[in-house]
Amino acid sequence: MPDYKEQMIEGKAWQRACRIVIENPLGEIPQVNFVEEIITPGIGVNQHRLVGNIPYKFDNPDELITIIDPETNEPTKTAYPVGLAQLIIYSLYWKLALGRDSAIKADADAAISAPEVVATPDSAKGVI
């Protein structure tokens, strides 16, 4: 199956989401924004041109999303609630944040438990 809006122009052109931004404002409904670009052949390199945004508010966690097969871009017979995507992103954040904090604590603990050894200059030996 061709890519979304694929067309032939001495090569292949297609449209894709090049950036996905999730906004999670305190006390408001989270939103995701898909930033789209068109890729067209250029001289020796593909050209990337931003063409728009698709915003989506996570205001209905029960809304079903049909899963698209990434190999064929065809819809599958499987669907999941959008709330599951929110739960996965939430859980990923916690996993990464806890991993980061654990690494910071381990580094701090190692620095405290391993005293720095300072060489004593020869001129100070025997002085006391």
Buried (B, 14 or more C-beta within 10 A) or exposed (E): EEEEEEEEEEEBBBBBEBEEEBEBEEEEEBBBBBBBBBBBBEEEEEEEEEEEEEEEEBEEEEEEEEEEEEEEEEEEEEEEBBEEBBEEBEEEEEEEEEEEEEEEEEEEEEEEEEEEEEEEEEEEEEEE
